[in-house]
């Protein structure tokens, strides 16, 4: 995990609620629309993170079986991520 959603004017939770769609945790890379990226929201206890899955390997890393932190998988349009300054390898 190396690219994150950190909106300048809202919380990541509000951004995801307004701009993302929750999808099943098991959603496959090929099932994600080409104009979107998966974003995994993770509760780390004292803070949360919203990591961008920019390729299939990153998406799979979010689902490491030994990682039992609470998580939700969202799909977000790339254009919405770029509007708030998100970057990722293309």
C-alpha positions in Angstrom: 0.0 0.0 0.0 1.6 3.2 -1.1 -1.0 5.6 -2.6 -3.7 7.0 -0.4 -6.9 9.0 -0.5 -6.5 12.1 1.7 -9.0 14.8 0.6 -8.1 18.3 1.5 -11.6 19.5 2.4 -13.3 16.5 3.9 -12.6 13.2 5.7 -11.7 10.2 3.6 -14.9 8.5 4.9 -17.0 11.4 3.6 -15.2 11.4 0.3 -15.8 7.6 -0.1 -19.5 7.9 1.0 -20.0 10.7 -1.6 -17.9 9.3 -4.5 -17.4 5.6 -4.0 -19.5 2.5 -4.2 -19.0 -0.3 -1.7 -18.4 -3.6 -3.5 -17.9 -7.1 -2.2 -14.6 -7.7 -0.6 -13.8 -10.5 -3.1 -14.4 -8.3 -6.2 -11.8 -9.2 -8.9 -9.6 -6.7 -10.7 -11.3 -7.5 -14.0 -14.7 -6.7 -12.6 -13.7 -3.1 -11.8 -14.8 -0.6 -14.6 -11.8 0.7 -16.5 -12.5 4.3 -15.5 -12.4 3.4 -11.8 -10.0 2.1 -9.2 -10.5 0.0 -6.0 -10.0 1.9 -2.8 -9.6 -0.2 0.4 -10.7 1.6 3.6 -8.9 0.2 6.6 -9.4 0.8 10.3 -6.0 0.9 11.9 -7.4 1.6 15.4 -6.1 5.1 16.2 -6.5 6.2 12.6 -8.0 5.0 9.3 -6.5 4.8 5.8 -8.0 4.6 2.3 -5.4 3.0 0.0 -5.7 3.0 -3.8 -5.4 -0.4 -5.5 -3.7 0.7 -8.7 -3.0 -2.8 -10.1 -4.1 -6.4 -9.4 -1.2 -7.1 -7.1 -2.0 -4.1 -4.9 -5.7 -5.2 -4.8 -4.7 -8.7 -3.7 -2.3 -7.3 -1.0 -5.3 -5.6 0.6 -6.8 -9.0 1.2 -3.9 -10.7 2.9 -5.7 -13.5 5.0 -3.6 -12.8 8.1 -4.6 -9.1 8.2 -7.7 -9.0 10.3 -8.2 -5.2 10.5 -11.7 -4.0 9.6 -11.9 -3.1 5.9 -14.3 -2.0 3.2 -13.7 -2.1 -0.5 -14.9 0.8 -2.6 -14.8 1.5 -6.3 -14.1 5.1 -7.2 -13.9 6.9 -10.5 -10.4 7.9 -11.4 -11.5 11.4 -12.3 -12.9 11.8 -8.7 -9.6 10.7 -7.2 -7.7 13.1 -9.4 -10.0 16.0 -8.4 -8.6 15.7 -4.9 -5.0 15.3 -5.9 -4.6 11.6 -5.7 -1.8 10.0 -7.8 -0.8 6.5 -8.6 1.4 4.7 -11.1 -0.5 4.3 -14.4 
